[in-house]
């Protein structure tokens, strides 16, 4: 769905907004050698597992496409593959919402993810991501993977049921309510392929269903089967919205937050936000809410209303709501205008359960990056979190973002300790000395106050020709043959901070092996163009004394990924 490449970057919103290209200087923790970073995975006791490689998942897509790209083009198992037999226990089709009876296909690739920790049991985690049966055709639903032992194993997984009648399901995100029920908010929409293989929104596919919508499913506390989800509300598919406001026809980038604070007036309220507009240049953020119940059901969704006051010349997208312990709902989003100007991170809040919203504030402007050397796209490059303990009189607000003022993109971090009125001078998060990029920040604040900024990191060279790591990374299938190449292959990294932004040591490597983003990469427009995809974001969460991330890897970890598909690597680091 629409992202930065279509809507461009941002204009300034108000006088006094700071500019990210102001000197961030060296990282406050100092620089770290590449060798020290490479060794930090073992030195810090990181544990990881390619969670989505543990089971075989299949589903029958509403629109079937089998054609794909060849191994020599970076797709060792390209195209659609008949289901060899699912081991997840999920329903592999056909489905009640479909108007066809297609054959089930193998789920191969998994990118763009979110991960959450159950507030009632810190060893229970659920993560979700895009669930591709044909990466080159961008043919996917949303899938989930679930752990009951603190991320060591992931026995429950499969596609999220209830929305199989739509042809794609985008921008996965979820959250637990106070009782351990897990909510996921989905963006199902209809597409078809034209003669060139391009992926277009459709008025003809499955015409009995809405063309797109914002839908919700709930995995009730104690669920033990892959298909054990609540998909209906009042006897119908649980849509928050299907008819765009005022005839506008674009939905994008939904997100949600749930108030789990028992002292809040709005305890249990589920806030859903998304962008809507006639086109990319007119997108606006709207909000709807419902009140969760202990049994996994909820009240009716409120009528969607504008959450960010409109500003002439700006389009808003990428809403990231967070709930503070006092029940305040904070909303950070990206505002855009002229594609030749920076993005502007913007902020608003509601203290009355979403009834009204404060005036827009600008946090910072930052420059976009198209990334070097490879073909995967960039998105907004922003992540937002609210601390769960006060610093002084306020709950801290944190913003991590990409910036590329003078060269390769960096990840930076700023914070407000006075309710968003003022923001600290940004600090550089990534601590490598070279030109390797650091991008797609994921941000989380642990209950004890520790802040974790995770990001994709390209400081380490791709494996050398003839090495075991080069074989494990599948570099022979990459047409670029990037053996030993800098600023090309990827690791996942994290930097920890105290609540006041004092760094705790150096960046920690969260991936055991560097991986190639060009392999098995979804083509989000069509097979006919090189632009590819590793996700517009990835997930991070901190609870129970650990920080978790779920990010992409194409490495053949433990021999379980022999065709170098995009798998979700869940990594776990003990908090200090």
N, C-alpha and C positions, 0 to 999 in steps of 0.2 A: 504494500500500500504506500501512499505518498510519503516521501521523506525529503531530506535536504536537497538531493539532486534536482528535485522538481520545484521546490519553493524558494530556493536560494537562501541567502544569509540576511542578517538583520540590520535594521536602522536603529539609531539611538531613540530612546523613549522619553527621556526627560533630562533636564539640566542636572549635571553633577554625577551622571552615571560613570563609573570607572571603566577603563578600557583594559582588557586583559593583556594587551601587548606591552603595557607598562612593565618595566623590568621585574620578572619573577626571580631572576638571578639563579644562583646555585640552590639546590635543594637544601633545606635547613639541616638535614641529617648528614650532609656532605655527599660527595660522590662515592660510588662503589665500583670496584673493578669488575670486569665481566666474569672473571674466574670466580670471584666471591659470590656474585649473583648466581652463576651456574651451580655452585655448590651449596647454595642456601636451602634448596629443596631437602637435601639430606641433613644438613646441619641443623635446620629448624624442625626436623621431624614431621614434615608435611606428609600426609597420606592422601592418595587419590585413587580413583577407580573410573574407568570408562563405563559409566552406569548404563547407558543405552545399548551397549554391546552385550549385556548380560542376558537379554531375552530376544526372541524373534517375534516381531510385531507385524501384523498385516491388517489391511482394511480394503474395502471395495470402493474406489473413488467414483463420484458422480460422473465425472468426465475422465475417460481412460485415455492415456497417451503412453505408448510403448517405446517410441523412437527416442534415441539419445545420441550422445557423442561417444567417440571411440576412445579406447585406452590411451592411444598416442596423443589425444587432446586433453588428457588429464582426468579421464573418467574410466578407471579400470573395470567398473561394472556399470556402464552407462545405461540409460533408458529405464523402462519399467520392467519388472521381473515378476512372474507369477509367484504367488505365495507358496513357499516350500513346506508350510506347516507352522502355524503360529504356536509359540510356547507361552504366551501371555494369558491364555484363557479368555481373551476378548472375543466379541462377536465380529466375525470377519465379513459379514454382509450376506445378502442385501439388507437394506434398512427401511423402516417404515416411512422415513421422510424422502426416500428416493423414488423417482418415477422410472427408473431403469433397474436392470439386474446385472450389474457388471461383475466380472471376476475379481477376486481379491488379489492385491499386489503386495509385494514385500516392502516394508518400510526400511529405507536405507540410510537416510541422512537426517540430521537433527541439529538445527541451529536456531539462534535467538531464544534465549531462555530466561527463566526466573526461578528462584528457589526460596522456600520459606520453612521455618522451624515452628512446630506446633507449640503454642504457649502452655499447653497442659502436659507436654511430654517432650523434653528437649532432644530425645533420641529419635523422634518421629519427624521426618522431613518429607516434603512433597516438592517436586520440581516439574516444570512444564517447558515445552519447546515446540517449534514447528516440527512436523512429523511428515517427512517427504517420501512419497512413493515414486516420484520422478523429479529429480533435482533440476535437470535441464529444462523441464517444462514448468517448473515452479508449482508443482502439483502437491498440495499438502493439506492436512488438517492439523489440529493441535493434539499433542500427546503428552502423557505424564509419566513420571517414574517416582517411586515411593520407597523410602527406607524406614525400617523400624529399629535399627541398631546404630544410629548416629552416623549414617552414611557409608558404612562398611559394605553392605550389600543392598541391592535394589530389586527385590523380588516381585513387586507389583508395578506393572507398567502397561501401556497400550495407548491407543488413540482415545481421546475424550469423546464419549458417545453423545448422541442427541442432535448433532448438527451435520450428519453425513450427507444430507440432501443438498447441501451447499458445496460448491466445488473448491473453495479454498477457505481457510480459517486462519486469520492473521493476528500478529502482535500478542503473543501469549503472556499472561500475567495472572497471579493468584495471591490469595492472602487467607490466613486462618482467622476465624471469629473467636470470641472468648472461650468457647466450649470445645474447640478442636475440630470444628467443621471447616472444610477447606473450600473457599469460593474461587472460581476461575471466571474471568470475564473474557468473552470471545468476540471476534469480528468475522462472522461468516459472510461470504459474498459469492456471487455467481460470475464465472468467467467461461469463455470459450476460446478455442484456437482458430485463428484465421489461416489462410493458405500459406502464409510465411512461417507459421508456428508461433506468431505473436499471441500474447496472453491478454485478452480484452474482456472488459465487463460485458455481461450478456443480459439481454432481455428475453432470450429464447430458451435457455437451459432451465429445466424444472419450473415452468411458469406458474405453478400453483403456489410457490413459496415467495416470500419477499426477496427483493434483489440483494439486500444487505441488511445488517442489523447489529445491534449490540446485545449479545446474549450472555446468560449466566448459567453455570452448572455448579452444583455443590457436591463435594465428596463428604458424606456424613462421617462423623467421628466413629471409629470402629469398623469402617468399611474394609472388607477383606478380599473382594473380587475386582477384577479389572473393570467390569462394567457397572460397578455399584456406585452410581452417581444419581443425584436428583436433577432432572433436566426440565421439569415442568413446574409451572406456578399457576394455580387455579385451573388445572387441567389442560393448559396450553404450554407450548415452548416458552421458556422463561426469558423473554425478550425485555430488555430495558427500553429499547426503542427500535422501530423498524422504518418508520416514515420520517425522513429528515425534516427538520424545522423549515417552515416557509418554502417548501418545495425544493430545498437544496439537496444535492444528491451525492455528496462525498462524506463518508465516515472515515476516520483514521485515528490510530494511536490511542486506543482506550487504555485506561489504568484504573486501579481501585485501591482503596484504603479502608480499614475497618477499625472503629474505635473500640479498643479492648480495655479501656481504663474504667474501673468500677466506680470511681468518684466522678466521672463525667456525667453530665446531664444526658448525653447521647450515647451511653454505653450500648454497644452492640450495633451501632449504625454502620451500614455499608455504603460507602461513597463511590460512585462510578463516574468517571469523567472521560470525555473523548472530544476529538475535533470534528467539526461539521462545517460544510460550506458548499457553495456552488462549484468551486474549483479550488486549486491550491492557494490562490491569492486571496481568497475570502474565508479561509478556515477560522473558526472561532471555537473556544472551549466551552462545552456545556457540562452540566452536572445533574445527576439524579441520585436519589438515595432511598434505601429501605432499611428496616430494622430487623436484624437477624434474631432468630429464635433458637433455643437450645437444641431442638430436634432437627436442625438443618434447614427448616423452612424460613420464610421471611415475610414481611408485610409487602403491600403493593409498592411498586416503584413510584417515586414522585415524578411529576411532570418535569421534563428536562428544562433547565433554565441556564441562561448565560452566567458563567462564573468569572470571566475576565471582562471588564468593561472594554468596549470596542475603542480602538484608536485608529484614526484615519491612516491609510497606507500600510497597515500592518496585518499580517496573518499570524494566527497563534496555533501551535501544534505541540505535540510531545508533552502533554500534561502529566505531572508527577505529584499526586497528592500524598500527604503524610499527616498523621494525627498526633498531636502532642498529648502528654498525659493529662492536661487540663481540658481536653476536648476540642481545642482549637484545630481546625483543619487548615493546613498550609498547602498552597498550590503553587508549584513552580512550573513554568512552561517556556518554550522558545517562541520569540516573536520574530517575524521576518518581513522584509519589504523588498528593497533593492538587492539583487543577487551580487552586486559588487561591493556591498558593505557587510559588516560583521553581523553575526547573530547577537541577539540580546536576551539574556536570561531574565525572566520577569517573575514577579511574586505577587500573590494576593493571599487573603485568608478569610475564614469565616468563624465567628465565635458563637453562632446560633444554629449549628447543625445544618448548614448549607442554605439557610433561608436568605441571607444576604451576604455579599462579598465586599471586601475593602477595595479601595482604589488601587490600581495597578502601580507597582514599584519596579523600577529597573535595578537589577543587581549588578550586572557586568556585561560588557560586550566582548565577544571573542571571535577570532577569525576561523573560518572553516578550513578544512584540509581535504583534498581528494585522495590522499595517501599516495605513497611512492611505490613504483615498481610493479605492483600487482593490480588486479582488476576489480577487487571487491569494493563495494560502495561504502560511503560514510553516511551517517544520519545526523542527529542534532548534537551528539557528543556531550550531553549533560546528564548529571545524576544528582539527586537531592535526597537529604535525610534530615530528620529532626531528632536531636538527642533526647533520651528518656530521663535524664537527670539535669536539674537546673545548674547553670553556671552563673553565679550571682543571682539575679532576680528573674532570669529568663531561661527557657528551654533553648539550647543552641540550635541554630540552623546551619546546615552544611551544604555547600555546592561544589561538586567536582565537575570539571569540564575540559574539553580539548581546546588547544590553542596552537596556532602555527604562525606567529608573527614574523619570524626570521628564518624559517627553515622547516625541518621535519616536525610533525605535530608532537606536542607535549601534553601531559595531563597535569592540571593545576587544581588547587583546592583553596577555597575561601570559606569564611564562616561569619555569622552574625551572632552577637551575644546580647543584643538589645531589641529583640523582636523584629529584626529585619530592617531597622532604620539605618544602621551602618554596617559595613562589611570589612573584614580584615584584608590587609594587603595579600594578594594571592601568593601562594608558595608552590614551587614546582614539586611534583610528587615523584616522578621517575628520576632515578639517581645514577643512570649510566652516563659516561662522559662522551660516548660516540654519537653518531647520527641516527641511531635506531629510534623509530617512532614509538610513542606510547599513547594509546587511544582507547576509545570506548570505555570510559570509567564506569564502574559499578560502585555504589556507596552504601554503607550500612553502619548503624550505630548500635553497639551492644548495650544491653540493659545497664551494665556497670559503667558505661560512659566511653569505653574505647571506640574509636572511629576507625573503620577500615575502608581504604580506597583500593579497589582492585582494577586492573586494566590489562589490555593486551600489550605486550612488550616485544620489540623487534631488535633488541641490542645484540643478541647472540647470532652468530653466523649460521646459515644452514649447514647441516652435516657435510663433512668432506667426502668426496668421491671414494668409493671402495670401503667406507666405514660401515659398521653394523648399524649405526644410527641412520645413515643415508638409506640403507635397505629398509629399516623400520619406518622411515618417513615416506617411502615410496617415491623418492625424487626421480627415479628413472621414468616415471609416467608424466612428469611435468615437462611440457614442451620447452620451457626456458632452461631446463637442466641447471637448477640454481645451486649446485654444489659449492659450498663455502661462501655463498653470497651473503652480503650484509644487508640489513634493513629489508628483509624479504620474508623469511620464516618467522614463526610466532611462538611466544610463550605467554602464559598467564602469570601475572605478578600481583602483589598486594603490598601496601604500606600502611602500617598501624600508627595511630596518634592517640595521645591523651585527649580528653574532651576539649581542652584549651588549645589544641593544635600542636602540642609538643610531640615531635616524632619519636616513635619507639623503635630504635634501630634503623636498619636499612630495608630497602625493598626485598621481599622474599619471593623466590620463584615457586609457583604453585603447580607447574606442569613438569612431569618427570622427563619429558622429551620435547624438543622443538619440532613444530609441525608445519606443513606446507599448506597455505590457504588456497592455493590454486587447484587442489585436487578435489574432485567430486563436488565442486562449488555450484550451488543453485544459480541458474540464470534467471534473474527476476523479471526480465522483459520477454525474452524468448531464447530458444536455442541459437538463433541467428546472430546474436550479438555477444561480445566477450564480457560485458559487464556482469559481475558475479556478486556473491553474497555469503557472508559468514554470520549474518545477523546484524541488526541495528543496535543491539545491546546484549548483555548477558547478566546472569543473576548473582547476587551476593546476599548473605544473611549471617547474623551473628547472634548466638544464644547458647546457653549451657556451657560457656567457657571456650567456645570455638567460633571461628569464622569459616563459613563455607562459601565456595563459589561453584557455579556450574557453567562451563565455557566449552568452546569447540576444541576438538583435536581431530586430526586426520591420521595420527600416528597409529601404527599397528600395535597397540598396547597389549602385552601378554599374548600375542598371536590371535586376538579376538576380532581384529579389524583388517582382514587380509586384503580387502578391496579398497582400503583407505577412504572410507566414507566419513562424513562429518558425524562424529559421535560427541556426546556430552560427557566431559570429564568433570567429575565432582571432586573437588579438593578440600582438604580440611586442615586448618592450622590452629593450634592451641593459642588462646589469648594469654598475654602475660598477666 
